[in-house]
């Protein structure tokens, strides 16, 4: 359950400002009140971070970044399992050099896929200028 909000804030805006608030809320898929609360949290985060500018991102962008980071974790786990399997086989059985080379090439393909995913995340982060992201709550 969310927090109880008991304070009512009345703000006077001109037509352009009101239209901008409405547009921003619609674009982010949130209510105007939720947008204002997000902007307040972003301002607090900026003050806490002092020298680091803050960019507010919408839920959809945040969710996309979470999916990318999770896929990176999965790829890293697959690479680690592959390398551990190789190490176990080498320890338990004397392995022929060509067999070991083939297994290492498979692990390298997994790591290349991981690096590709890292570059995709870096490119996406570039979309928000590499700044601290505050997600709507």
Residue pairs with C-beta under 8 A, 6 or more apart in sequence:
9 36
13 21
21 32
21 35
21 36
22 32
24 35
25 31
25 32
25 34
25 35
27 58
28 35
28 38
28 58
28 59
28 136
29 58
29 59
29 60
30 38
30 58
30 59
30 136
34 136
34 137
35 136
37 137
38 56
38 134
38 136
38 137
39 56
41 134
41 137
42 54
42 56
42 134
43 54
45 54
45 132
45 134
46 52
46 53
46 54
46 132
49 132
52 131
52 132
53 129
53 131
53 132
54 131
54 132
54 133
54 134
55 128
55 129
55 131
55 132
55 133
55 134
56 133
56 134
56 136
57 65
57 128
57 133
57 134
57 135
58 136
59 135
59 136
61 128
62 133
62 135
62 136
64 124
65 121
65 124
65 125
65 133
68 117
68 120
68 121
68 124
69 121
71 117
72 114
72 117
72 118
72 121
75 110
75 113
75 114
75 117
76 114
78 110
79 107
79 110
79 111
79 114
82 103
82 106
82 107
82 110
83 107
85 103
86 100
86 103
86 104
86 107
89 95
89 103
90 100
